[in-house]
């Protein structure tokens, strides 16, 4: 196999360069390392990796950044990193790429809290959140205010959706609400730390005075709504926390308990201002709303509405 036929995953690139995956994503974001997407997976061709390595070796031979001996940069679309897991974000990324030739969306499939922390560390440009705050009974804003301290930001609603409990078909354990998590005859499949579903579960346990050590299966984790729902379908547990859409895909029962707001967050700065305006335009258009409606299970009543903005 020639080098032109070889490609690597982000994990493989990180291993080859002996750096973290976040460093690789940063190189991609800065257009220093070219990449492309296959489904949900980012890949880098071996030839592009070799080109990056050669450029890195040759940098030291240039007198300085302003020298006339420096090679001229080739104008290329700027990478725009979108972090979040809902498939609706793929539609947004596709529409953004279609409407702007200067933007190349890159998708990261991190949970809500992990995405927000990545934004704080300047590792992504747009994050999606569904973080429930039990003290206020609201979504997202309390977390954004605490984590993006010192950053000007804007929160825009993308959509709303039902969250609740996955149960086996026919609901044989007669599960009906959050308090059933405390039953000895019930087990759960949890989400990973940093995900919105995990925080929803932990907040509901806190509100209802249930200790995590008293929840059977609390430490059994999956990394997406679909894999949690599939685990319930496979009778690996009795309950999982997630969204309605995944229940319909996997065919498990679903008990809706809370209407959650799924918002988008962007940092406000001079570089991002055109992007923020473009996101607003896309969310207010009938095109994206029509595509989201075909997926079902989404409430678009507040789509495009500014939920919070610093000045």
C-alpha positions in Angstrom: 0.0 0.0 0.0 1.4 3.4 -1.0 1.4 6.4 1.3 -1.4 7.9 -0.8 -3.7 5.1 0.3 -3.0 5.3 4.0 -5.1 7.4 6.4 -5.0 7.7 10.2 -7.6 8.4 13.0 -7.1 11.3 15.4 -6.0 8.7 18.0 -3.4 7.2 15.7 -2.0 10.7 14.8 -1.7 11.5 18.5 0.2 8.3 19.0 2.5 8.8 16.1 3.3 12.4 17.1 3.4 11.5 20.8 1.0 14.3 21.7 -2.5 14.4 23.1 -5.7 14.2 21.0 -6.5 17.8 22.0 -3.2 18.9 20.4 -4.1 17.2 17.2 -7.5 18.8 17.2 -5.8 22.2 17.8 -3.5 21.6 14.8 -6.5 20.8 12.6 -8.4 23.8 13.9 -5.4 26.1 13.0 -5.3 24.5 9.5 -1.7 23.3 10.2 -2.8 19.7 9.7 -5.4 18.8 7.0 -8.2 16.4 7.8 -11.5 15.2 6.5 -14.6 13.5 7.9 -15.8 9.9 7.3 -19.1 9.7 9.1 -18.5 10.8 12.7 -14.7 10.1 12.5 -12.0 12.5 11.5 -9.2 11.1 9.4 -5.8 12.5 8.2 -4.1 11.2 5.1 -0.5 9.9 5.6 0.7 12.3 2.9 -0.8 15.3 4.7 0.9 14.1 8.0 4.2 13.9 6.2 3.7 17.4 4.7 3.0 18.8 8.2 6.1 17.2 9.6 8.2 18.6 6.7 6.8 22.1 7.2 7.6 21.9 10.9 11.2 20.8 10.2 11.7 23.7 7.7 10.3 26.4 9.9 13.6 26.9 11.7 15.3 27.6 8.4 13.3 30.8 7.8 14.9 34.0 9.2 11.7 35.3 10.7 8.0 35.3 10.1 8.1 38.6 8.1 11.0 37.5 5.9 10.5 37.6 2.2 12.0 34.1 2.1 8.9 32.7 3.8 6.6 30.8 1.5 3.3 32.4 0.7 0.4 30.9 2.5 -2.4 29.3 0.5 -5.7 30.8 1.4 -7.9 28.0 2.8 -11.2 27.8 4.7 -10.9 28.4 8.4 -11.8 25.5 10.6 -14.8 26.0 12.9 -15.0 23.4 15.7 -18.5 22.4 16.7 -18.7 20.3 19.9 -21.8 18.2 20.9 -23.5 14.9 20.2 -27.0 15.5 18.8 -27.3 14.5 15.1 -29.0 17.9 14.6 -25.6 19.5 14.9 -24.5 17.6 11.8 -27.3 19.4 9.9 -26.1 22.7 11.3 -22.5 22.0 10.3 -23.6 21.0 6.8 -25.7 24.1 6.3 -22.9 26.3 7.6 -20.4 24.8 5.2 -22.9 25.2 2.3 -23.5 28.8 3.0 -19.9 29.9 3.6 -16.9 29.1 1.5 -14.6 30.5 4.2 -15.6 28.1 6.9 -14.8 24.4 7.3 -16.8 22.9 10.1 -15.2 20.2 12.2 -17.3 18.1 14.5 -16.3 16.9 18.0 -18.7 14.5 19.8 -18.1 15.5 23.4 -20.7 15.7 26.2 -22.2 19.1 27.2 -20.0 19.9 30.2 -16.8 18.6 28.6 -17.6 20.7 25.5 -18.0 23.9 27.7 -14.7 23.2 29.4 -13.1 22.8 26.0 -14.5 26.2 24.9 -13.0 27.7 28.1 -9.6 26.2 27.0 -10.1 27.7 23.5 -10.3 24.2 21.9 -13.7 24.7 20.1 -15.7 27.5 18.6 -19.3 26.5 19.2 -20.7 24.1 21.8 -24.2 22.7 22.4 -25.5 22.3 25.9 -28.3 20.6 27.8 -27.2 21.0 31.4 -29.9 21.0 34.0 -29.4 23.0 37.2 -31.5 21.6 40.1 -31.2 24.7 42.2 -32.9 27.0 39.6 -34.8 24.4 37.6 -33.4 25.9 34.5 -31.0 24.8 31.7 -27.5 25.9 30.7 -27.2 29.5 31.7 -26.0 28.8 35.3 -23.2 26.6 34.0 -22.1 29.0 31.2 -21.9 31.9 33.7 -19.7 29.9 36.0 -17.4 28.2 33.5 -17.0 31.1 31.0 -16.2 33.6 33.7 -14.4 36.5 32.1 -15.6 35.7 28.6 -18.2 37.6 26.7 -20.6 35.1 25.2 -24.0 34.5 23.6 -26.4 31.6 24.2 -28.9 30.9 21.4 -31.6 28.2 21.5 -31.2 25.5 18.9 -34.2 23.3 19.9 -36.0 21.7 22.8 -36.6 18.0 23.3 -38.0 15.5 25.8 -35.6 13.8 28.2 -36.6 11.0 30.5 -36.1 7.3 31.2 -35.6 4.4 28.8 -37.4 1.3 30.0 -37.8 -2.2 28.5 -40.8 -2.8 26.3 -44.0 -3.1 28.2 -42.3 -1.5 31.2 -42.3 -4.7 33.2 -40.9 -3.0 36.4 -43.7 -0.4 36.3 -41.2 2.5 36.4 -42.8 5.9 36.4 -40.4 8.6 37.8 -37.0 9.5 39.2 -37.7 7.9 42.6 -37.8 4.5 41.0 -34.0 4.8 40.7 -33.8 4.0 44.4 -35.5 0.7 44.1 -33.5 -2.5 44.9 -35.1 -4.4 42.1 -34.1 -1.8 39.4 -30.7 -1.3 37.7 -29.5 1.4 35.4 -27.0 2.1 32.7 -25.4 5.6 33.2 -23.8 8.1 30.9 -20.2 9.2 31.1 -19.1 12.1 33.3 -19.5 15.5 31.7 -22.5 14.5 29.6 -25.8 16.4 29.9 -27.7 13.1 30.7 -25.3 12.3 33.5 -25.7 15.7 35.0 -29.5 15.5 34.7 -29.4 12.1 36.6 -27.1 13.4 39.3 -29.2 16.5 39.8 -32.4 14.5 40.1 -30.7 12.1 42.6 -29.7 15.2 44.6 -33.2 16.8 44.4 -34.8 13.5 45.5 -32.3 12.7 48.2 -31.1 9.5 46.6 -27.4 8.5 47.1 -25.6 7.3 44.0 -24.2 4.4 46.0 -27.8 3.2 46.4 -28.4 3.1 42.6 -27.7 -0.3 41.1 -25.5 0.1 38.0 -24.6 3.8 38.7 -21.0 3.1 37.5 -22.0 1.2 34.4 -21.4 3.8 31.6 -22.1 4.3 27.9 -21.1 7.2 25.8 -24.2 8.2 23.9 -28.0 8.2 24.1 -28.2 5.5 21.5 -25.8 3.1 23.3 -27.7 3.6 26.5 -31.0 2.9 24.8 -29.5 -0.1 23.1 -28.4 -1.5 26.4 -31.9 -1.3 27.7 -33.2 -2.9 24.6 -30.7 -5.7 25.2 -32.0 -6.1 28.8 -28.6 -5.2 30.3 -30.4 -2.9 32.7 -33.9 -1.7 33.5 -33.4 2.1 33.2 -31.4 4.6 31.2 -31.5 8.4 31.1 -31.7 10.0 27.6 -33.7 11.7 24.9 -36.9 10.5 23.1 -35.3 10.3 19.7 -32.9 7.5 20.7 -35.8 5.5 22.2 -37.7 5.5 18.9 -34.6 4.5 17.0 -33.9 1.5 19.3 -37.5 0.6 19.9 -37.4 0.8 23.7 -40.0 2.3 26.0 -39.7 5.9 27.0 -41.0 7.9 30.0 -40.8 11.7 29.3 -40.0 13.6 32.5 -38.5 16.9 31.5 -38.5 19.2 28.5 -34.9 20.2 28.1 -33.5 23.2 26.3 -30.7 22.4 23.8 -28.7 25.7 23.4 -25.7 26.8 21.4 -22.9 28.9 23.0 -20.4 31.1 21.2 -17.7 33.4 22.6 -18.2 37.0 21.5 -15.1 38.5 19.9 -14.1 40.3 16.7 -13.2 37.1 14.9 -16.5 35.3 15.8 -18.8 38.2 15.0 -19.4 37.2 11.4 -19.9 33.6 12.5 -22.4 34.5 15.1 -24.4 36.5 12.5 -24.3 33.5 10.1 -25.5 31.1 12.8 -28.4 33.5 13.6 -29.3 33.6 9.9 -29.2 29.8 9.6 -31.3 29.2 12.7 -33.9 31.8 11.5 -34.2 30.2 8.1 -36.9 27.8 7.0 -34.3 25.5 5.5 -32.8 24.3 8.7 -36.1 24.2 10.4 -37.6 22.0 7.7 -34.7 19.6 8.0 -35.0 19.4 11.8 -38.8 18.9 11.5 -38.2 15.8 9.2 -36.3 14.2 12.1 -39.2 14.6 14.5 -39.1 14.8 18.3 -37.8 18.4 18.3 -39.6 21.5 19.5 -38.5 24.4 17.4 -40.7 27.1 19.1 -37.6 29.0 20.4 -35.1 28.1 17.7 -32.8 31.1 17.0 -34.0 33.0 20.2 -31.2 34.6 22.2 -31.5 33.1 25.7 -28.7 35.1 27.2 -26.0 37.5 26.0 -23.2 39.5 27.8 -22.5 43.0 26.7 
